[in-house]
Amino acid sequence: MKNGILIGVVIVGILVIFFFGDFSSKNHEEQEFLAFQQFLNDEFFPISNDCFDHLNQAVDELYAFTFSDWYFNGDGRDENGILQSDLEQIEDDVLLYEIKYNQALALKKNILNQIESLKETLQLLSNAPLEEDEKSFERFRLKLITMIDILSTEMDEMNKLLESNQ
């Protein structure tokens, strides 16, 4: 009888340790994700918003046929250079941010993909031809729009990751 009680206590103890360990691991994973999300809120999203504002302005100027004036004669080129520099810095910061759980790793991978796509899109923009070169400018316009569509898809994936962890 004492052996039965002792075996029961051991089994209950093992179950408590197993479930507590699982709960603790889940809690650490959630805390890591929330901490990374806060880091992104403070560091990445402001730069990302500035980049998308800049790209939206570029698209507006493309369709208004005032792109060259805005980019070459206005402040478009200077703003692009600043954004590229900001992206380099935030990329380093994201790369150095330590993560070990799958959900946060998936988000980190998505953010790094977005940064790379933003850098490529801004680089394309910095090499824009003048509107007078119609063929080159049309290829540039189509490539820019395609790259912005890719960025939108990456943002949708990021939003799904963020929503799945709320």
Chimera marker file (.cmm) of the C-alpha trace (Angstrom):
<marker_set name="trace">
<marker id="1" x="0.000" y="0.000" z="0.000" r="1" g="1" b="0" radius="0.5"/>
<marker id="2" x="2.799" y="2.396" z="0.891" r="1" g="1" b="0" radius="0.5"/>
<marker id="3" x="4.452" y="1.548" z="-2.422" r="1" g="1" b="0" radius="0.5"/>
<marker id="4" x="1.212" y="2.411" z="-4.259" r="1" g="1" b="0" radius="0.5"/>
<marker id="5" x="0.981" y="5.804" z="-2.530" r="1" g="1" b="0" radius="0.5"/>
<marker id="6" x="4.654" y="6.465" z="-3.190" r="1" g="1" b="0" radius="0.5"/>
<marker id="7" x="4.259" y="5.565" z="-6.883" r="1" g="1" b="0" radius="0.5"/>
<marker id="8" x="1.183" y="7.823" z="-7.084" r="1" g="1" b="0" radius="0.5"/>
<marker id="9" x="3.060" y="10.744" z="-5.504" r="1" g="1" b="0" radius="0.5"/>
<marker id="10" x="5.990" y="10.231" z="-7.907" r="1" g="1" b="0" radius="0.5"/>
<marker id="11" x="3.653" y="10.132" z="-10.919" r="1" g="1" b="0" radius="0.5"/>
<marker id="12" x="1.833" y="13.285" z="-9.786" r="1" g="1" b="0" radius="0.5"/>
<marker id="13" x="5.209" y="14.970" z="-9.179" r="1" g="1" b="0" radius="0.5"/>
<marker id="14" x="6.409" y="14.053" z="-12.649" r="1" g="1" b="0" radius="0.5"/>
<marker id="15" x="3.208" y="15.348" z="-14.223" r="1" g="1" b="0" radius="0.5"/>
<marker id="16" x="3.442" y="18.638" z="-12.304" r="1" g="1" b="0" radius="0.5"/>
<marker id="17" x="7.065" y="19.098" z="-13.382" r="1" g="1" b="0" radius="0.5"/>
<marker id="18" x="6.192" y="18.226" z="-16.991" r="1" g="1" b="0" radius="0.5"/>
<marker id="19" x="3.243" y="20.641" z="-17.201" r="1" g="1" b="0" radius="0.5"/>
<marker id="20" x="5.027" y="23.409" z="-15.304" r="1" g="1" b="0" radius="0.5"/>
<marker id="21" x="8.062" y="23.065" z="-17.566" r="1" g="1" b="0" radius="0.5"/>
<marker id="22" x="5.844" y="23.213" z="-20.648" r="1" g="1" b="0" radius="0.5"/>
<marker id="23" x="4.018" y="26.282" z="-19.300" r="1" g="1" b="0" radius="0.5"/>
<marker id="24" x="7.314" y="27.952" z="-18.405" r="1" g="1" b="0" radius="0.5"/>
<marker id="25" x="8.715" y="27.330" z="-21.893" r="1" g="1" b="0" radius="0.5"/>
<marker id="26" x="5.554" y="28.700" z="-23.494" r="1" g="1" b="0" radius="0.5"/>
<marker id="27" x="5.760" y="31.761" z="-21.258" r="1" g="1" b="0" radius="0.5"/>
<marker id="28" x="9.398" y="32.389" z="-22.245" r="1" g="1" b="0" radius="0.5"/>
<marker id="29" x="8.498" y="32.058" z="-25.918" r="1" g="1" b="0" radius="0.5"/>
<marker id="30" x="5.664" y="34.568" z="-25.547" r="1" g="1" b="0" radius="0.5"/>
<marker id="31" x="7.867" y="37.001" z="-23.617" r="1" g="1" b="0" radius="0.5"/>
<marker id="32" x="10.592" y="36.772" z="-26.244" r="1" g="1" b="0" radius="0.5"/>
<marker id="33" x="8.113" y="37.463" z="-29.046" r="1" g="1" b="0" radius="0.5"/>
<marker id="34" x="6.624" y="40.448" z="-27.215" r="1" g="1" b="0" radius="0.5"/>
<marker id="35" x="10.077" y="41.874" z="-26.459" r="1" g="1" b="0" radius="0.5"/>
<marker id="36" x="11.076" y="41.533" z="-30.118" r="1" g="1" b="0" radius="0.5"/>
<marker id="37" x="7.811" y="43.116" z="-31.213" r="1" g="1" b="0" radius="0.5"/>
<marker id="38" x="8.487" y="46.059" z="-28.886" r="1" g="1" b="0" radius="0.5"/>
<marker id="39" x="11.990" y="46.383" z="-30.340" r="1" g="1" b="0" radius="0.5"/>
<marker id="40" x="10.447" y="46.488" z="-33.813" r="1" g="1" b="0" radius="0.5"/>
<marker id="41" x="7.881" y="49.067" z="-32.692" r="1" g="1" b="0" radius="0.5"/>
<marker id="42" x="10.667" y="51.303" z="-31.403" r="1" g="1" b="0" radius="0.5"/>
<marker id="43" x="13.331" y="50.729" z="-34.059" r="1" g="1" b="0" radius="0.5"/>
<marker id="44" x="12.114" y="49.137" z="-37.294" r="1" g="1" b="0" radius="0.5"/>
<marker id="45" x="8.551" y="50.301" z="-37.868" r="1" g="1" b="0" radius="0.5"/>
<marker id="46" x="9.314" y="54.052" z="-37.841" r="1" g="1" b="0" radius="0.5"/>
<marker id="47" x="11.978" y="53.539" z="-40.535" r="1" g="1" b="0" radius="0.5"/>
<marker id="48" x="9.733" y="51.159" z="-42.459" r="1" g="1" b="0" radius="0.5"/>
<marker id="49" x="6.916" y="53.726" z="-42.409" r="1" g="1" b="0" radius="0.5"/>
<marker id="50" x="9.282" y="56.431" z="-43.669" r="1" g="1" b="0" radius="0.5"/>
<marker id="51" x="10.412" y="54.121" z="-46.482" r="1" g="1" b="0" radius="0.5"/>
<marker id="52" x="6.851" y="53.331" z="-47.522" r="1" g="1" b="0" radius="0.5"/>
<marker id="53" x="5.919" y="57.020" z="-47.418" r="1" g="1" b="0" radius="0.5"/>
<marker id="54" x="8.894" y="57.717" z="-49.686" r="1" g="1" b="0" radius="0.5"/>
<marker id="55" x="7.985" y="54.892" z="-52.067" r="1" g="1" b="0" radius="0.5"/>
<marker id="56" x="4.339" y="55.982" z="-52.159" r="1" g="1" b="0" radius="0.5"/>
<marker id="57" x="5.506" y="59.501" z="-53.002" r="1" g="1" b="0" radius="0.5"/>
<marker id="58" x="7.657" y="58.060" z="-55.803" r="1" g="1" b="0" radius="0.5"/>
<marker id="59" x="4.689" y="56.158" z="-57.238" r="1" g="1" b="0" radius="0.5"/>
<marker id="60" x="2.478" y="59.257" z="-56.996" r="1" g="1" b="0" radius="0.5"/>
<marker id="61" x="5.126" y="61.260" z="-58.836" r="1" g="1" b="0" radius="0.5"/>
<marker id="62" x="5.431" y="58.525" z="-61.475" r="1" g="1" b="0" radius="0.5"/>
<marker id="63" x="1.738" y="58.691" z="-62.255" r="1" g="1" b="0" radius="0.5"/>
<marker id="64" x="1.689" y="62.493" z="-62.171" r="1" g="1" b="0" radius="0.5"/>
<marker id="65" x="4.646" y="62.577" z="-64.613" r="1" g="1" b="0" radius="0.5"/>
<marker id="66" x="6.581" y="64.742" z="-62.159" r="1" g="1" b="0" radius="0.5"/>
<marker id="67" x="8.997" y="62.074" z="-60.962" r="1" g="1" b="0" radius="0.5"/>
<marker id="68" x="12.174" y="63.689" z="-62.314" r="1" g="1" b="0" radius="0.5"/>
<marker id="69" x="11.303" y="67.046" z="-60.773" r="1" g="1" b="0" radius="0.5"/>
<marker id="70" x="10.604" y="65.466" z="-57.389" r="1" g="1" b="0" radius="0.5"/>
<marker id="71" x="13.520" y="63.038" z="-57.393" r="1" g="1" b="0" radius="0.5"/>
<marker id="72" x="16.304" y="64.884" z="-59.178" r="1" g="1" b="0" radius="0.5"/>
<marker id="73" x="15.405" y="68.526" z="-58.576" r="1" g="1" b="0" radius="0.5"/>
<marker id="74" x="13.521" y="68.176" z="-55.284" r="1" g="1" b="0" radius="0.5"/>
<marker id="75" x="14.383" y="66.314" z="-52.113" r="1" g="1" b="0" radius="0.5"/>
<marker id="76" x="13.639" y="62.765" z="-53.327" r="1" g="1" b="0" radius="0.5"/>
<marker id="77" x="17.246" y="61.741" z="-53.879" r="1" g="1" b="0" radius="0.5"/>
<marker id="78" x="18.463" y="63.133" z="-50.537" r="1" g="1" b="0" radius="0.5"/>
<marker id="79" x="15.652" y="61.422" z="-48.656" r="1" g="1" b="0" radius="0.5"/>
<marker id="80" x="16.444" y="58.146" z="-50.427" r="1" g="1" b="0" radius="0.5"/>
<marker id="81" x="20.073" y="58.295" z="-49.284" r="1" g="1" b="0" radius="0.5"/>
<marker id="82" x="19.061" y="58.923" z="-45.681" r="1" g="1" b="0" radius="0.5"/>
<marker id="83" x="16.598" y="56.024" z="-45.754" r="1" g="1" b="0" radius="0.5"/>
<marker id="84" x="19.206" y="53.674" z="-47.199" r="1" g="1" b="0" radius="0.5"/>
<marker id="85" x="21.586" y="54.594" z="-44.400" r="1" g="1" b="0" radius="0.5"/>
<marker id="86" x="18.858" y="54.096" z="-41.782" r="1" g="1" b="0" radius="0.5"/>
<marker id="87" x="18.062" y="50.660" z="-43.218" r="1" g="1" b="0" radius="0.5"/>
<marker id="88" x="21.705" y="49.604" z="-42.991" r="1" g="1" b="0" radius="0.5"/>
<marker id="89" x="21.742" y="50.503" z="-39.300" r="1" g="1" b="0" radius="0.5"/>
<marker id="90" x="18.451" y="48.794" z="-38.452" r="1" g="1" b="0" radius="0.5"/>
<marker id="91" x="19.521" y="45.690" z="-40.380" r="1" g="1" b="0" radius="0.5"/>
<marker id="92" x="22.597" y="45.427" z="-38.154" r="1" g="1" b="0" radius="0.5"/>
<marker id="93" x="20.438" y="45.915" z="-35.051" r="1" g="1" b="0" radius="0.5"/>
<marker id="94" x="17.952" y="43.215" z="-36.119" r="1" g="1" b="0" radius="0.5"/>
<marker id="95" x="20.741" y="40.791" z="-36.983" r="1" g="1" b="0" radius="0.5"/>
<marker id="96" x="22.291" y="41.269" z="-33.545" r="1" g="1" b="0" radius="0.5"/>
<marker id="97" x="18.974" y="40.824" z="-31.705" r="1" g="1" b="0" radius="0.5"/>
<marker id="98" x="19.140" y="37.348" z="-30.145" r="1" g="1" b="0" radius="0.5"/>
<marker id="99" x="16.154" y="35.070" z="-30.558" r="1" g="1" b="0" radius="0.5"/>
<marker id="100" x="15.760" y="31.352" z="-29.987" r="1" g="1" b="0" radius="0.5"/>
<marker id="101" x="12.064" y="30.464" z="-30.312" r="1" g="1" b="0" radius="0.5"/>
<marker id="102" x="10.356" y="29.640" z="-33.614" r="1" g="1" b="0" radius="0.5"/>
<marker id="103" x="7.639" y="32.313" z="-33.699" r="1" g="1" b="0" radius="0.5"/>
<marker id="104" x="10.086" y="35.160" z="-33.063" r="1" g="1" b="0" radius="0.5"/>
<marker id="105" x="12.585" y="33.598" z="-35.478" r="1" g="1" b="0" radius="0.5"/>
<marker id="106" x="9.942" y="33.549" z="-38.212" r="1" g="1" b="0" radius="0.5"/>
<marker id="107" x="9.191" y="37.219" z="-37.558" r="1" g="1" b="0" radius="0.5"/>
<marker id="108" x="12.897" y="38.092" z="-37.558" r="1" g="1" b="0" radius="0.5"/>
<marker id="109" x="13.361" y="36.315" z="-40.896" r="1" g="1" b="0" radius="0.5"/>
<marker id="110" x="10.413" y="38.227" z="-42.347" r="1" g="1" b="0" radius="0.5"/>
<marker id="111" x="11.777" y="41.553" z="-41.080" r="1" g="1" b="0" radius="0.5"/>
<marker id="112" x="15.202" y="40.833" z="-42.570" r="1" g="1" b="0" radius="0.5"/>
<marker id="113" x="13.538" y="39.944" z="-45.887" r="1" g="1" b="0" radius="0.5"/>
<marker id="114" x="11.618" y="43.222" z="-45.761" r="1" g="1" b="0" radius="0.5"/>
<marker id="115" x="14.780" y="45.190" z="-45.029" r="1" g="1" b="0" radius="0.5"/>
<marker id="116" x="16.545" y="43.549" z="-47.954" r="1" g="1" b="0" radius="0.5"/>
<marker id="117" x="13.591" y="44.244" z="-50.262" r="1" g="1" b="0" radius="0.5"/>
<marker id="118" x="13.417" y="47.853" z="-49.072" r="1" g="1" b="0" radius="0.5"/>
<marker id="119" x="17.149" y="48.302" z="-49.696" r="1" g="1" b="0" radius="0.5"/>
<marker id="120" x="16.831" y="46.843" z="-53.207" r="1" g="1" b="0" radius="0.5"/>
<marker id="121" x="13.811" y="49.013" z="-53.979" r="1" g="1" b="0" radius="0.5"/>
<marker id="122" x="15.502" y="52.177" z="-52.735" r="1" g="1" b="0" radius="0.5"/>
<marker id="123" x="18.621" y="51.252" z="-54.703" r="1" g="1" b="0" radius="0.5"/>
<marker id="124" x="16.510" y="50.849" z="-57.843" r="1" g="1" b="0" radius="0.5"/>
<marker id="125" x="14.992" y="54.231" z="-57.132" r="1" g="1" b="0" radius="0.5"/>
<marker id="126" x="18.419" y="55.811" z="-56.691" r="1" g="1" b="0" radius="0.5"/>
<marker id="127" x="19.376" y="54.570" z="-60.176" r="1" g="1" b="0" radius="0.5"/>
<marker id="128" x="16.214" y="55.881" z="-61.830" r="1" g="1" b="0" radius="0.5"/>
<marker id="129" x="16.561" y="57.137" z="-65.379" r="1" g="1" b="0" radius="0.5"/>
<marker id="130" x="15.183" y="60.472" z="-66.486" r="1" g="1" b="0" radius="0.5"/>
<marker id="131" x="11.629" y="60.477" z="-67.807" r="1" g="1" b="0" radius="0.5"/>
<marker id="132" x="12.922" y="61.635" z="-71.212" r="1" g="1" b="0" radius="0.5"/>
<marker id="133" x="14.438" y="58.173" z="-71.752" r="1" g="1" b="0" radius="0.5"/>
<marker id="134" x="11.003" y="56.629" z="-72.264" r="1" g="1" b="0" radius="0.5"/>
<marker id="135" x="11.999" y="52.963" z="-72.709" r="1" g="1" b="0" radius="0.5"/>
<marker id="136" x="14.336" y="52.882" z="-69.714" r="1" g="1" b="0" radius="0.5"/>
<marker id="137" x="11.917" y="54.870" z="-67.624" r="1" g="1" b="0" radius="0.5"/>
<marker id="138" x="9.032" y="52.497" z="-68.423" r="1" g="1" b="0" radius="0.5"/>
<marker id="139" x="11.163" y="49.455" z="-67.461" r="1" g="1" b="0" radius="0.5"/>
<marker id="140" x="12.132" y="51.251" z="-64.260" r="1" g="1" b="0" radius="0.5"/>
<marker id="141" x="8.489" y="52.094" z="-63.482" r="1" g="1" b="0" radius="0.5"/>
<marker id="142" x="7.336" y="48.497" z="-63.976" r="1" g="1" b="0" radius="0.5"/>
<marker id="143" x="10.227" y="47.103" z="-61.909" r="1" g="1" b="0" radius="0.5"/>
<marker id="144" x="9.530" y="49.592" z="-59.092" r="1" g="1" b="0" radius="0.5"/>
<marker id="145" x="5.855" y="48.676" z="-58.959" r="1" g="1" b="0" radius="0.5"/>
<marker id="146" x="6.710" y="44.953" z="-58.949" r="1" g="1" b="0" radius="0.5"/>
<marker id="147" x="9.146" y="45.440" z="-56.068" r="1" g="1" b="0" radius="0.5"/>
<marker id="148" x="6.573" y="47.421" z="-54.086" r="1" g="1" b="0" radius="0.5"/>
<marker id="149" x="4.089" y="44.576" z="-54.612" r="1" g="1" b="0" radius="0.5"/>
<marker id="150" x="6.668" y="42.144" z="-53.178" r="1" g="1" b="0" radius="0.5"/>
<marker id="151" x="7.087" y="44.427" z="-50.161" r="1" g="1" b="0" radius="0.5"/>
<marker id="152" x="3.326" y="44.480" z="-49.668" r="1" g="1" b="0" radius="0.5"/>
<marker id="153" x="3.238" y="40.677" z="-49.671" r="1" g="1" b="0" radius="0.5"/>
<marker id="154" x="6.034" y="40.553" z="-47.095" r="1" g="1" b="0" radius="0.5"/>
<marker id="155" x="4.128" y="43.030" z="-44.927" r="1" g="1" b="0" radius="0.5"/>
<marker id="156" x="0.996" y="40.883" z="-45.149" r="1" g="1" b="0" radius="0.5"/>
<marker id="157" x="3.028" y="37.875" z="-43.982" r="1" g="1" b="0" radius="0.5"/>
<marker id="158" x="4.430" y="39.937" z="-41.098" r="1" g="1" b="0" radius="0.5"/>
<marker id="159" x="0.943" y="41.041" z="-40.073" r="1" g="1" b="0" radius="0.5"/>
<marker id="160" x="-0.189" y="37.391" z="-39.999" r="1" g="1" b="0" radius="0.5"/>
<marker id="161" x="2.752" y="36.509" z="-37.752" r="1" g="1" b="0" radius="0.5"/>
<marker id="162" x="1.962" y="39.420" z="-35.433" r="1" g="1" b="0" radius="0.5"/>
<marker id="163" x="-1.757" y="38.586" z="-35.302" r="1" g="1" b="0" radius="0.5"/>
<marker id="164" x="-1.116" y="34.894" z="-34.596" r="1" g="1" b="0" radius="0.5"/>
<marker id="165" x="0.764" y="35.856" z="-31.437" r="1" g="1" b="0" radius="0.5"/>
<marker id="166" x="-1.801" y="38.140" z="-29.850" r="1" g="1" b="0" radius="0.5"/>
<link id1="1" id2="2" r="1" g="1" b="0" radius="0.2"/>
<link id1="2" id2="3" r="1" g="1" b="0" radius="0.2"/>
<link id1="3" id2="4" r="1" g="1" b="0" radius="0.2"/>
<link id1="4" id2="5" r="1" g="1" b="0" radius="0.2"/>
<link id1="5" id2="6" r="1" g="1" b="0" radius="0.2"/>
<link id1="6" id2="7" r="1" g="1" b="0" radius="0.2"/>
<link id1="7" id2="8" r="1" g="1" b="0" radius="0.2"/>
<link id1="8" id2="9" r="1" g="1" b="0" radius="0.2"/>
<link id1="9" id2="10" r="1" g="1" b="0" radius="0.2"/>
<link id1="10" id2="11" r="1" g="1" b="0" radius="0.2"/>
<link id1="11" id2="12" r="1" g="1" b="0" radius="0.2"/>
<link id1="12" id2="13" r="1" g="1" b="0" radius="0.2"/>
<link id1="13" id2="14" r="1" g="1" b="0" radius="0.2"/>
<link id1="14" id2="15" r="1" g="1" b="0" radius="0.2"/>
<link id1="15" id2="16" r="1" g="1" b="0" radius="0.2"/>
<link id1="16" id2="17" r="1" g="1" b="0" radius="0.2"/>
<link id1="17" id2="18" r="1" g="1" b="0" radius="0.2"/>
<link id1="18" id2="19" r="1" g="1" b="0" radius="0.2"/>
<link id1="19" id2="20" r="1" g="1" b="0" radius="0.2"/>
<link id1="20" id2="21" r="1" g="1" b="0" radius="0.2"/>
<link id1="21" id2="22" r="1" g="1" b="0" radius="0.2"/>
<link id1="22" id2="23" r="1" g="1" b="0" radius="0.2"/>
<link id1="23" id2="24" r="1" g="1" b="0" radius="0.2"/>
<link id1="24" id2="25" r="1" g="1" b="0" radius="0.2"/>
<link id1="25" id2="26" r="1" g="1" b="0" radius="0.2"/>
<link id1="26" id2="27" r="1" g="1" b="0" radius="0.2"/>
<link id1="27" id2="28" r="1" g="1" b="0" radius="0.2"/>
<link id1="28" id2="29" r="1" g="1" b="0" radius="0.2"/>
<link id1="29" id2="30" r="1" g="1" b="0" radius="0.2"/>
<link id1="30" id2="31" r="1" g="1" b="0" radius="0.2"/>
<link id1="31" id2="32" r="1" g="1" b="0" radius="0.2"/>
<link id1="32" id2="33" r="1" g="1" b="0" radius="0.2"/>
<link id1="33" id2="34" r="1" g="1" b="0" radius="0.2"/>
<link id1="34" id2="35" r="1" g="1" b="0" radius="0.2"/>
<link id1="35" id2="36" r="1" g="1" b="0" radius="0.2"/>
<link id1="36" id2="37" r="1" g="1" b="0" radius="0.2"/>
<link id1="37" id2="38" r="1" g="1" b="0" radius="0.2"/>
<link id1="38" id2="39" r="1" g="1" b="0" radius="0.2"/>
<link id1="39" id2="40" r="1" g="1" b="0" radius="0.2"/>
<link id1="40" id2="41" r="1" g="1" b="0" radius="0.2"/>
<link id1="41" id2="42" r="1" g="1" b="0" radius="0.2"/>
<link id1="42" id2="43" r="1" g="1" b="0" radius="0.2"/>
<link id1="43" id2="44" r="1" g="1" b="0" radius="0.2"/>
<link id1="44" id2="45" r="1" g="1" b="0" radius="0.2"/>
<link id1="45" id2="46" r="1" g="1" b="0" radius="0.2"/>
<link id1="46" id2="47" r="1" g="1" b="0" radius="0.2"/>
<link id1="47" id2="48" r="1" g="1" b="0" radius="0.2"/>
<link id1="48" id2="49" r="1" g="1" b="0" radius="0.2"/>
<link id1="49" id2="50" r="1" g="1" b="0" radius="0.2"/>
<link id1="50" id2="51" r="1" g="1" b="0" radius="0.2"/>
<link id1="51" id2="52" r="1" g="1" b="0" radius="0.2"/>
<link id1="52" id2="53" r="1" g="1" b="0" radius="0.2"/>
<link id1="53" id2="54" r="1" g="1" b="0" radius="0.2"/>
<link id1="54" id2="55" r="1" g="1" b="0" radius="0.2"/>
<link id1="55" id2="56" r="1" g="1" b="0" radius="0.2"/>
<link id1="56" id2="57" r="1" g="1" b="0" radius="0.2"/>
<link id1="57" id2="58" r="1" g="1" b="0" radius="0.2"/>
<link id1="58" id2="59" r="1" g="1" b="0" radius="0.2"/>
<link id1="59" id2="60" r="1" g="1" b="0" radius="0.2"/>
<link id1="60" id2="61" r="1" g="1" b="0" radius="0.2"/>
<link id1="61" id2="62" r="1" g="1" b="0" radius="0.2"/>
<link id1="62" id2="63" r="1" g="1" b="0" radius="0.2"/>
<link id1="63" id2="64" r="1" g="1" b="0" radius="0.2"/>
<link id1="64" id2="65" r="1" g="1" b="0" radius="0.2"/>
<link id1="65" id2="66" r="1" g="1" b="0" radius="0.2"/>
<link id1="66" id2="67" r="1" g="1" b="0" radius="0.2"/>
<link id1="67" id2="68" r="1" g="1" b="0" radius="0.2"/>
<link id1="68" id2="69" r="1" g="1" b="0" radius="0.2"/>
<link id1="69" id2="70" r="1" g="1" b="0" radius="0.2"/>
<link id1="70" id2="71" r="1" g="1" b="0" radius="0.2"/>
<link id1="71" id2="72" r="1" g="1" b="0" radius="0.2"/>
<link id1="72" id2="73" r="1" g="1" b="0" radius="0.2"/>
<link id1="73" id2="74" r="1" g="1" b="0" radius="0.2"/>
<link id1="74" id2="75" r="1" g="1" b="0" radius="0.2"/>
<link id1="75" id2="76" r="1" g="1" b="0" radius="0.2"/>
<link id1="76" id2="77" r="1" g="1" b="0" radius="0.2"/>
<link id1="77" id2="78" r="1" g="1" b="0" radius="0.2"/>
<link id1="78" id2="79" r="1" g="1" b="0" radius="0.2"/>
<link id1="79" id2="80" r="1" g="1" b="0" radius="0.2"/>
<link id1="80" id2="81" r="1" g="1" b="0" radius="0.2"/>
<link id1="81" id2="82" r="1" g="1" b="0" radius="0.2"/>
<link id1="82" id2="83" r="1" g="1" b="0" radius="0.2"/>
<link id1="83" id2="84" r="1" g="1" b="0" radius="0.2"/>
<link id1="84" id2="85" r="1" g="1" b="0" radius="0.2"/>
<link id1="85" id2="86" r="1" g="1" b="0" radius="0.2"/>
<link id1="86" id2="87" r="1" g="1" b="0" radius="0.2"/>
<link id1="87" id2="88" r="1" g="1" b="0" radius="0.2"/>
<link id1="88" id2="89" r="1" g="1" b="0" radius="0.2"/>
<link id1="89" id2="90" r="1" g="1" b="0" radius="0.2"/>
<link id1="90" id2="91" r="1" g="1" b="0" radius="0.2"/>
<link id1="91" id2="92" r="1" g="1" b="0" radius="0.2"/>
<link id1="92" id2="93" r="1" g="1" b="0" radius="0.2"/>
<link id1="93" id2="94" r="1" g="1" b="0" radius="0.2"/>
<link id1="94" id2="95" r="1" g="1" b="0" radius="0.2"/>
<link id1="95" id2="96" r="1" g="1" b="0" radius="0.2"/>
<link id1="96" id2="97" r="1" g="1" b="0" radius="0.2"/>
<link id1="97" id2="98" r="1" g="1" b="0" radius="0.2"/>
<link id1="98" id2="99" r="1" g="1" b="0" radius="0.2"/>
<link id1="99" id2="100" r="1" g="1" b="0" radius="0.2"/>
<link id1="100" id2="101" r="1" g="1" b="0" radius="0.2"/>
<link id1="101" id2="102" r="1" g="1" b="0" radius="0.2"/>
<link id1="102" id2="103" r="1" g="1" b="0" radius="0.2"/>
<link id1="103" id2="104" r="1" g="1" b="0" radius="0.2"/>
<link id1="104" id2="105" r="1" g="1" b="0" radius="0.2"/>
<link id1="105" id2="106" r="1" g="1" b="0" radius="0.2"/>
<link id1="106" id2="107" r="1" g="1" b="0" radius="0.2"/>
<link id1="107" id2="108" r="1" g="1" b="0" radius="0.2"/>
<link id1="108" id2="109" r="1" g="1" b="0" radius="0.2"/>
<link id1="109" id2="110" r="1" g="1" b="0" radius="0.2"/>
<link id1="110" id2="111" r="1" g="1" b="0" radius="0.2"/>
<link id1="111" id2="112" r="1" g="1" b="0" radius="0.2"/>
<link id1="112" id2="113" r="1" g="1" b="0" radius="0.2"/>
<link id1="113" id2="114" r="1" g="1" b="0" radius="0.2"/>
<link id1="114" id2="115" r="1" g="1" b="0" radius="0.2"/>
<link id1="115" id2="116" r="1" g="1" b="0" radius="0.2"/>
<link id1="116" id2="117" r="1" g="1" b="0" radius="0.2"/>
<link id1="117" id2="118" r="1" g="1" b="0" radius="0.2"/>
<link id1="118" id2="119" r="1" g="1" b="0" radius="0.2"/>
<link id1="119" id2="120" r="1" g="1" b="0" radius="0.2"/>
<link id1="120" id2="121" r="1" g="1" b="0" radius="0.2"/>
<link id1="121" id2="122" r="1" g="1" b="0" radius="0.2"/>
<link id1="122" id2="123" r="1" g="1" b="0" radius="0.2"/>
<link id1="123" id2="124" r="1" g="1" b="0" radius="0.2"/>
<link id1="124" id2="125" r="1" g="1" b="0" radius="0.2"/>
<link id1="125" id2="126" r="1" g="1" b="0" radius="0.2"/>
<link id1="126" id2="127" r="1" g="1" b="0" radius="0.2"/>
<link id1="127" id2="128" r="1" g="1" b="0" radius="0.2"/>
<link id1="128" id2="129" r="1" g="1" b="0" radius="0.2"/>
<link id1="129" id2="130" r="1" g="1" b="0" radius="0.2"/>
<link id1="130" id2="131" r="1" g="1" b="0" radius="0.2"/>
<link id1="131" id2="132" r="1" g="1" b="0" radius="0.2"/>
<link id1="132" id2="133" r="1" g="1" b="0" radius="0.2"/>
<link id1="133" id2="134" r="1" g="1" b="0" radius="0.2"/>
<link id1="134" id2="135" r="1" g="1" b="0" radius="0.2"/>
<link id1="135" id2="136" r="1" g="1" b="0" radius="0.2"/>
<link id1="136" id2="137" r="1" g="1" b="0" radius="0.2"/>
<link id1="137" id2="138" r="1" g="1" b="0" radius="0.2"/>
<link id1="138" id2="139" r="1" g="1" b="0" radius="0.2"/>
<link id1="139" id2="140" r="1" g="1" b="0" radius="0.2"/>
<link id1="140" id2="141" r="1" g="1" b="0" radius="0.2"/>
<link id1="141" id2="142" r="1" g="1" b="0" radius="0.2"/>
<link id1="142" id2="143" r="1" g="1" b="0" radius="0.2"/>
<link id1="143" id2="144" r="1" g="1" b="0" radius="0.2"/>
<link id1="144" id2="145" r="1" g="1" b="0" radius="0.2"/>
<link id1="145" id2="146" r="1" g="1" b="0" radius="0.2"/>
<link id1="146" id2="147" r="1" g="1" b="0" radius="0.2"/>
<link id1="147" id2="148" r="1" g="1" b="0" radius="0.2"/>
<link id1="148" id2="149" r="1" g="1" b="0" radius="0.2"/>
<link id1="149" id2="150" r="1" g="1" b="0" radius="0.2"/>
<link id1="150" id2="151" r="1" g="1" b="0" radius="0.2"/>
<link id1="151" id2="152" r="1" g="1" b="0" radius="0.2"/>
<link id1="152" id2="153" r="1" g="1" b="0" radius="0.2"/>
<link id1="153" id2="154" r="1" g="1" b="0" radius="0.2"/>
<link id1="154" id2="155" r="1" g="1" b="0" radius="0.2"/>
<link id1="155" id2="156" r="1" g="1" b="0" radius="0.2"/>
<link id1="156" id2="157" r="1" g="1" b="0" radius="0.2"/>
<link id1="157" id2="158" r="1" g="1" b="0" radius="0.2"/>
<link id1="158" id2="159" r="1" g="1" b="0" radius="0.2"/>
<link id1="159" id2="160" r="1" g="1" b="0" radius="0.2"/>
<link id1="160" id2="161" r="1" g="1" b="0" radius="0.2"/>
<link id1="161" id2="162" r="1" g="1" b="0" radius="0.2"/>
<link id1="162" id2="163" r="1" g="1" b="0" radius="0.2"/>
<link id1="163" id2="164" r="1" g="1" b="0" radius="0.2"/>
<link id1="164" id2="165" r="1" g="1" b="0" radius="0.2"/>
<link id1="165" id2="166" r="1" g="1" b="0" radius="0.2"/>
</marker_set>
